[in-house]
Amino acid sequence: MTTSILTIDIAEQFPGMSTREMGSVALCQFVNKLTDADILEINFSGIAPSPSFADQCIGGLAEALGLVEFKARVKLKNLPTDVQPLIRHVILTKAQRAVAH
């Protein structure tokens, strides 16, 4: 069985990554892309998301997929070291909401 991987250069598609609204747009696109690909690689090379964007987009994906599926299907590449704790917190917090629902 072949695994399809779709890589998205987030800096090109969502410049700025600073608003919750932009995070919502990205979330919708990512959820749609996961219907066509087994794995979604999100490349953060050269840019760091704001807390609002991270919560809405990355957290929203974790909430929609649940933690196990998120870890299996979403790969975050080149995420700046100083943003990693924020992203980890957002993923775990939102994934717990998915379990509660």
C-alpha positions, 0 to 999 in steps of 0.5 A: 500500500502506498502512502500519499504525502502532501507537503504544504509550505505554510509561509507561501500559502498563509503569509503572516500567520498572525490571525485567528481568521487566517488560522480558520482558513488554513484549517479548512484547507488542511482538513480538505487536503486530508481527504486526498492525502494520507499524511499532511506535512506542514513546513514552517521553514523561516516563519513562526505562527502566532498563538492565535493562528496556532490555536485555530489551525494546528489546535483545530486539526488536533481537535478534529482528528483526535490525538492519535490520528493527528500524530499519525497523519500530520507532520510539522516540519521546521517548526522554530524551537521557541514555538514548539512548547506553544504548539505542543500545548495547543495540540494536547489541549485541543485533542483533549476536547475531541475526547471529551465530545 
